[in-house]
Amino acid sequence: MTAQISRFPIPPIESLPEDIRSRLLAVQEKSGFIPNVFLALAGRPDEFRAFFAYHDALMEKDSGLTKAEREMIVVATSSANQCHYCVIAHGAILRIRAKNPLIADQIAVNYRKADITPRQRAMLDFAMKVSTAAHLISEADFAEIADHGFSDDDVWDIAAVSAFFALSNRMANVTAMRPNDEFYLMGRLPK
């Protein structure tokens, strides 16, 4: 018996618009499987395109945050939002990008006790406040994070990643999106 990817129907890949079908097949070629988030969103082509355009703009660009640090934000805030899919999927990506098989589990359970730098802890403190209490963000929060060397652009990126994944977490929870089994083992053992 194969578990359901989502509580909503998954369209057949061959029925999708060419740009979406091509993206799914390119991801499959690169990783060996299609992450379920792609399949779950594919049935809503305009939303799929908008979601992944913003995702890529936030997660793939060069900035003052490393790609691993952006994944730390996703894992910490997704854990706070109890998003099973994002903790598992982005935990795998974090392990690979950080080249550390322990870091994702540490951050998912309690980032305050994880083996991270004081700068990364300040980053996650700010991201968590954006995720759970953005209405309480004050000048003191901006001063605190600036003391750790983050630029205004970095602070924007921290907030944007946290906010974007709040949307993603909520949709993953509502759709009962299931993480691909492949994610559980990725980055845990040396190749």
C-alpha positions, 0 to 999 in steps of 0.5 A: 500500500502506498501512502497518499501524498496529499489529501487533494488529488495529484494530477498525472505528470503528462497532463501538466503544462509543459513548463511545470512538467519540465521542471518536475522531470528536471528535479527528478533527473537531478535528485532521483525522485520528485519531491511531493511538494512539487506534485501537490502544488502542480494541480494549481499551475499559477500558484505553483509558478508563483510559489516556486518563483518566490522560493527560488528568489529567496533560497537560491540567490547569493546573499549574506546568508549561506544556503545552509543558514537559510535551511536552518531558518526553514527547519527551525520555523517549520518545527515551531509550526509543526510542519512534518513535510518541511522539517523532514524535507528541508532537514535533508537539504540542511544536512547536505548543505551544511555537510553535517548529519546532526545539525537538522535534528538538533535545530528541529528539536531545539535550535538553542541547544544546537551546535551553531554559532552565536550569530546563527542563534541570533538569526534563528531567534529573529526568524522564530519571532517573525514566525510566531510573533511578528507583531512584537518585532521592535527596534530592539530586535533589529539592534540585537541582530545588527550586533551580530553583523547582519545587514539590512538585506540579511535581516530582510532575507531572514524575515522573508524566508521565515514568512514564506515558509509560514505560508508553506507550512500551513499549506503543507499541514492543510493538505496533509502533505507527506514527505518523500521517504527518500528525505529521511536518509539523505545527508545522514551517512557519507557517500 
